[in-house]
């Protein structure tokens, strides 16, 4: 005997950050909400974020901290549900938090507190949360009909909140893109973002012995710069500065690294040459750079002799490398190491106020599934909260 179809007002696919907030927002409005996820646990990406402490928002959230084919699209949602709104929710649940750097807010304790908070809000709003439910088909004869591994359900509104394919070991897939395309929505080509960059040849040979070395830099790509730490790895470069510019990088495009931010490297080297002519160049560089990095820079083209014996021309050449070290990555470490996905469901097909598809009434897309990607530092969570709220108020 066939199992009866269960009917809801709203079905949300994906129990991550955006889906959870959307679910209880809709539930508070008296909507009968079903939240489905194929994973056996809600908020898996939340739990691993921020080193397990969840960098849940950023005090400096504004539209210019996001990448999209339409840079104005995120403005409405970010204005309707701000970082201060989410902080108020965190404080309502007595979750202690602190600002780390650059406006980044983290839990004092575990990220589990954020997931528990969201699930508590869902329970209070009467949301039906069902995990380990795999979706096998979606149709829309009149309402949305969803066939799952546990039977068929239907709703007048369907929200795509399954994110992008970054971190597949956490269960991430491109499912939202498949559904979007099924209903005629366009995609902006997805690719890994906030991801380490890889190198080959002489560049990699220089980097590998430096694996584990970190230093403050300004990294630049496509005329956009970020000042944060760079980290050398066995495959190339990582660290916050590199993760930031990875969202801008495209194959074949060079990046530029300033290893001595805020310093006139040429003037500094000449001053040290006159003040301490007998000091070795690697010793001079190690005063402002990690020792292993200083030694590696000197080994590639500078003789082991006192700085006073090195021509000014040679020091200017070194200064140029310190301030404008140009490198062309061979690639990235891919979705497996990417914190988010850039690209996704094209915003041209969505309402910026409600996140509803313009041509498919009742279909919504929120969070990482949409072509809105934030900087590193809590911005992507804020987009999840903001877009989830707006859809939750509209479904």
C-alpha atoms as one frame of an Amber mdcrd trajectory, in Angstrom:
protein
   0.000   0.000   0.000   1.433   3.366  -1.031   2.345   5.725   1.752   0.214
   8.886   1.887   1.829  12.122   0.752   2.507  14.528   3.651   1.660  18.161
   2.954   3.465  21.231   4.284   3.434  24.962   3.623   7.205  25.106   3.147
   9.888  22.505   2.494  13.502  23.563   2.977  16.257  21.379   1.552  19.449
  21.696   3.600  19.836  21.948   7.384  22.869  24.206   7.285  23.197  27.819
   8.393  20.828  29.340   5.813  18.280  26.525   5.973  18.035  26.491   9.762
  17.508  30.243  10.041  14.999  30.237   7.193  13.113  27.357   8.830  12.494
  28.953  12.208  11.805  32.361  10.646   9.011  30.785   8.583   7.869  28.667
  11.524   7.487  31.734  13.734   5.054  33.099  11.138   2.814  30.100  11.639
   3.955  28.261   8.525   4.067  24.465   8.625   7.736  23.867   7.826   9.627
  20.687   6.912  13.430  20.884   6.976  15.152  18.011   5.150  18.826  17.036
   4.958  20.584  13.965   3.599  23.203  14.183   6.364  22.754  12.533   9.755
  23.512  15.762  11.603  22.375  19.372  11.189  24.876  22.189  10.702  27.933
  20.083   9.889  29.840  22.984   8.295  28.963  25.216  11.250  30.546  22.685
  13.616  33.944  22.714  11.853  34.037  26.440  11.121  36.440  28.794  12.847
  38.526  25.950  14.234  35.434  24.588  15.982  34.447  27.956  17.476  32.344
  29.239  14.538  33.227  32.651  13.112  29.495  33.383  13.022  29.499  36.950
  11.647  31.578  40.066  11.125  31.002  43.477  12.724  32.072  45.158   9.477
  29.551  43.394   7.230  28.578  45.475   4.206  27.895  44.783   0.565  31.404
  45.550  -0.689  32.723  42.517   1.215  30.941  40.148  -1.194  31.660  38.897
  -4.715  28.857  38.384  -7.238  28.107  39.011 -10.907  25.626  41.529  -9.466
  27.451  43.246  -6.574  24.262  45.098  -5.569  22.127  41.974  -5.128  23.128
  41.255  -1.510  22.352  44.781  -0.238  18.659  44.253   0.476  19.060  41.047
   2.474  22.052  42.335   4.449  20.059  45.437   5.385  16.944  43.505   6.428
  18.789  41.077   8.723  22.082  42.503   9.946  25.031  41.202  11.920  23.528
  42.953  14.959  20.320  40.956  14.573  22.257  37.704  14.690  24.383  38.894
  17.630  21.138  39.622  19.487  20.010  36.040  18.846  23.338  34.692  20.119
  23.056  36.809  23.263  19.423  35.741  23.778  20.776  32.195  24.126  23.559
  33.358  26.489  26.341  32.243  24.141  29.571  33.995  25.075  31.502  35.476
  22.152  34.523  37.628  21.381  35.984  39.656  18.545  39.205  38.134  17.279
  40.594  40.461  14.595  39.184  42.524  11.725  35.638  42.413  13.124  35.498
  38.606  13.201  33.203  37.245  15.939  33.717  33.784  17.439  32.100  31.732
  20.184  34.154  31.625  23.373  33.280  27.948  23.522  32.233  25.425  20.896
  30.437  25.955  17.588  28.010  23.334  18.895  26.350  26.147  20.839  25.359
  27.861  17.565  23.889  24.662  16.105  22.028  23.963  19.369  20.673  27.525
  19.337  19.363  27.177  15.775  17.785  23.791  16.494  16.188  25.146  19.684
  14.693  28.013  17.678  13.388  25.514  15.098  11.809  23.395  17.843  10.176
  26.461  19.407   8.784  27.441  15.999   7.351  23.967  15.382   9.714  23.097
  12.525   9.750  19.414  11.534  13.470  18.573  11.147  14.227  15.292   9.376
  17.808  14.124   8.845  19.154  11.227   6.747  16.442  11.900   4.142  17.715
  11.682   0.576  15.786  13.441  -2.185  15.396  11.383  -5.361  13.064  13.572
  -7.419  11.359  16.973  -7.427   8.352  17.802  -9.577   5.860  20.671  -9.679
   2.517  19.740 -11.168   0.881  22.413  -8.987   2.675  22.230  -5.650   6.230
  21.004  -5.231   6.345  17.222  -4.816   9.528  15.788  -3.335  10.265  12.073
  -3.390  12.605  11.076  -0.537  14.125   7.895   0.823  11.359   7.961   3.464
   8.335   8.749   1.289   6.822  11.637  -0.636   6.090  15.135   0.673   4.676
  18.280  -0.900   4.547  22.023  -0.266   3.545  25.257  -1.930   7.045  26.690
  -1.351  10.442  25.032  -1.792  13.693  26.557  -0.528  17.079  25.427  -1.892
  19.561  25.721   0.969  21.944  22.842   0.242  24.994  25.055  -0.330  27.741
  24.399  -2.848  30.174  21.521  -3.415  32.950  22.826  -1.138  34.154  20.366
   1.536  32.585  17.216   0.025  33.751  15.108   2.992  31.063  16.947   5.000
  28.449  15.785   2.515  28.481  18.908   0.332  27.226  18.470  -3.246  26.082
  20.529  -6.205  22.474  19.369  -5.684  21.046  22.912  -5.541  22.502  23.623
  -8.984  20.838  20.528 -10.457  17.433  21.566  -9.102  17.940  25.159 -10.255
  18.757  24.027 -13.782  15.783  21.640 -13.745  13.541  24.668 -13.236  15.319
  26.816 -15.805  17.465  28.989 -13.538  20.864  29.985 -14.901  24.158  29.312
 -13.146  27.317  31.367 -12.800  30.107  28.805 -13.247  30.925  27.546  -9.725
  34.534  27.179  -8.576  36.401  26.729  -5.278  36.927  29.886  -3.198  38.744
  30.714   0.042  41.113  27.937  -0.972  44.933  27.412  -0.880  46.825  28.011
  -4.122  49.187  25.450  -5.651  52.431  25.921  -7.597  54.875  23.909  -9.692
  58.481  24.132 -10.866  61.001  26.520  -9.301  58.327  28.342  -7.292  57.220
  25.138  -5.567  60.825  24.045  -5.037  61.427  27.296  -3.171  58.190  27.016
  -1.138  58.326  23.391   0.003  61.273  23.774   2.416  59.397  26.741   3.947
  56.243  24.712   4.757  54.828  25.940   8.064  56.413  29.414   7.838  53.898
  32.273   8.183  54.419  35.997   7.661  52.394  39.209   7.385  51.936  40.244
   3.731  49.767  42.192   1.343  48.491  39.804  -1.331  47.072  41.278  -4.538
  45.109  39.789  -7.424  43.085  41.597 -10.074  43.696  44.961  -8.376  42.231
  43.775  -5.043  44.544  43.560  -2.024  44.334  41.978   1.428  46.764  42.404
   4.301  46.859  39.267   6.444  49.146  36.298   7.065  50.574  34.119   4.304
  51.447  30.477   5.054  53.857  28.356   3.021  52.721  24.758   2.419  54.092
  21.621   0.753  51.906  22.399  -2.267  52.232  26.189  -2.400  50.641  29.017
  -0.438  47.799  29.321   2.062  46.916  31.508   5.041  44.214  34.195   5.267
  45.785  36.559   2.706  45.968  33.811   0.081  42.508  32.446   0.850  41.118
  35.935   0.344  42.647  36.489  -3.095  41.825  32.937  -4.203  38.233  34.127
  -4.677  39.539  36.559  -7.322  42.105  34.275  -8.952  41.553  32.671 -12.358
  43.908  30.227 -14.154  46.876  31.977 -15.732  46.458  35.148 -13.673  49.495
  36.229 -11.613  49.334  37.251  -7.960  51.626  39.752  -6.247  52.966  39.485
  -2.711  54.344  42.393  -0.660  56.534  40.710   1.954  57.226  43.942   3.849
  53.929  45.852   4.153  54.264  49.478   5.102  58.044  49.548   4.639  60.182
  51.118   1.919  62.331  48.036   1.378  64.840  49.769  -0.896  65.517  52.653
   1.505  65.701  50.250   4.449  68.297  48.016   2.773  70.460  50.988   1.740
  70.261  52.450   5.260  71.370  49.135   6.770  74.162  48.855   4.203  75.608
  52.162   5.365  74.958  51.579   9.070  76.092  47.919   9.235  78.204  47.148
   6.149  79.687  43.966   7.655  76.331  42.306   8.413  75.246  39.457   6.150
  72.234  40.090   3.945  70.335  37.120   5.384  70.873  38.514   8.886  69.489
  41.902   7.825  66.414  40.340   6.210  65.779  38.114   9.228  65.170  41.263
  11.294  61.850  41.808   9.474  61.086  38.374   7.982  60.985  34.813   9.375
  64.537  33.482   9.395  63.883  30.545   7.052  62.228  32.848   4.528  65.043
  35.394   4.768  67.637  32.700   4.104  65.636  31.274   1.170  65.355  34.697
  -0.486  69.099  35.278  -0.225  69.953  31.817  -1.578  68.144  32.561  -4.835
  70.533  34.995  -6.470  72.527  36.793  -3.782  76.093  35.881  -2.788  76.920
  35.011   0.806  78.877  38.160   1.579  78.425  41.281   3.730  75.706  43.695
   2.664  78.336  46.417   2.263  79.860  44.482  -0.667  76.566  44.165  -2.544
  76.030  46.881  -5.188  73.110  49.241  -4.664  71.621  47.901  -7.907  71.483
  44.404  -6.391  69.759  45.697  -3.262  67.183  47.551  -5.360  66.517  44.316
  -7.250  65.973  42.497  -3.940  63.724  45.309  -2.687  61.575  45.001  -5.805
  61.109  41.304  -5.103  60.261  41.957  -1.459  57.587  44.497  -2.416  56.313
  42.999  -5.683  56.933  39.248  -5.678  54.966  38.118  -8.744  53.851  34.489
  -8.936  51.474  32.558 -11.167  49.708  29.697  -9.369  49.228  26.424 -11.228
  45.838  25.865  -9.581  44.035  25.520  -6.270  43.581  22.684  -3.799  40.020
  22.319  -5.064  36.667  21.832  -3.385  38.197  19.465  -0.828  40.029  22.357
   0.838  37.787  25.249  -0.237  35.836  26.917   2.566  33.126  28.077   0.155
  32.057  27.989  -3.490  32.064  31.121  -5.604  29.452  31.361  -8.358  26.239
  29.347  -8.249  22.602  30.211  -8.967  22.549  33.411 -11.019  21.038  36.300
  -9.058  19.453  37.668 -12.248  16.740  35.036 -11.832  16.004  35.851  -8.172
  14.327  38.614  -6.178  16.897  40.443  -4.059  14.241  41.090  -1.401  12.764
  37.591  -1.018  15.236  35.269  -2.830  12.280  33.841  -4.791  12.791  32.797
  -8.404  11.272  35.415 -10.680   9.697  32.903 -13.064   8.935  29.972 -10.729
   6.511  31.049  -7.980   7.285  29.364  -4.681  10.893  28.398  -5.490  13.600
  30.093  -3.379  17.399  29.830  -3.226  19.500  31.015  -0.280  22.980  30.886
   1.214  26.007  29.477  -0.568  23.897  28.039  -3.404  23.457  31.595  -4.720
  26.104  33.618  -6.594  27.006  35.695  -3.525  30.320  34.893  -1.839  31.813
  36.773   1.085  35.338  37.489   2.184  36.953  35.267   4.766  35.978  36.238
   8.300  32.313  35.495   9.027  30.827  37.188   5.975  29.536  33.984   4.397
  27.692  33.049   7.579  26.106  36.490   7.639  24.926  36.023   4.055  23.414
  32.681   5.133  21.575  34.313   8.063  20.418  37.314   5.996  19.258  35.403
   2.927  17.645  32.737   5.109  15.697  35.381   7.026  14.443  37.094   3.879
  13.192  33.835   2.350  11.709  32.795   5.710   9.702  36.020   5.824   8.381
  35.455   2.302   7.522  31.762   2.001
